[in-house]
Amino acid sequence: MSNAKQRLIEIEAQERAFADEKKQLLKETKKSDLELVRKLCKQHGFTATNLRDCLVTRGKGEKETKTVKAKKTTAK
């Protein structure tokens, strides 16, 4: 069992290293990616309304689904 536990510890360490590397790479490419998005929005004339479903807005949590209550019917 100690061999399996040791392997799990190694895997967890690799996962942390990969997560840190991914975070760093995303940070490095953020500026150039944003410039590309701005260029494409200008090129195609996209507005915030067109991108509403893709954009993250402040102050809103998880999307809430509205439930529609069934209408009461009167018995004849």
N, C-alpha and C positions, 0 to 999 in steps of 0.2 A: 504494500500500500504506500509506503513512503516514496517509491519511485513515481507513482501516479500523482501524489501530492506535490512532489518536486516539479513534475511536468506541468501541473496546473499553475504553480507559482511562476514558472518560466513563461507560460502562455499569457498570464495576466500582465507580466512585465512587458512583454512584446506588445500587447494591446495598448498599454499606456504609452509606450514609445510611438506606436503608429498614430494614436490620437493626437499626441503632441506634434508630430511631424505634419499631420493633416491640418491642424490648426495653424501652424506656421505657414504652410503653403497657401492656404486660403487667405491669410493675412497679406502675403506678398502679392497675390494676384488680384486682390480686391480692386485696386485703383484702375488697373488696365481693363478689367471686366466692366467696371462702371462706365468708363469712357466708351467702350464698345456699345453698351446699352444706350447711352445718350446719343451716339452717332446713329444707331439704327432707329431710334425713336424719331430723330429729326428727319432721317432719310425717308421713312415711311409715313410720317405724320401721326404717329401714335400719340394719344393723349392719356391723361390719368384715367379718364372714363373707360377708354379701351382696355386699359391694363388693370382695372379694378379688381378682378378676381385673382390676379397674380401678385398684387402689391400687399405688403403687410402694413396694417394701420395700427396706430397707437390706441391704447385704451380698450381694445376689444380682446376678450379672452377667446375661449373656444366658441366655435359657431354654435349657436343655439338653434335647435329645430323647433319650429312652431307646430303645435299640435292643434288640430281642428276638431272641435267637439261635434258630435253628431247632433243634428237638430231633433228636437222632440216632436213627435207626431201626435196628433190628437186622435183618440179612438172615436169612431162613429157609432 
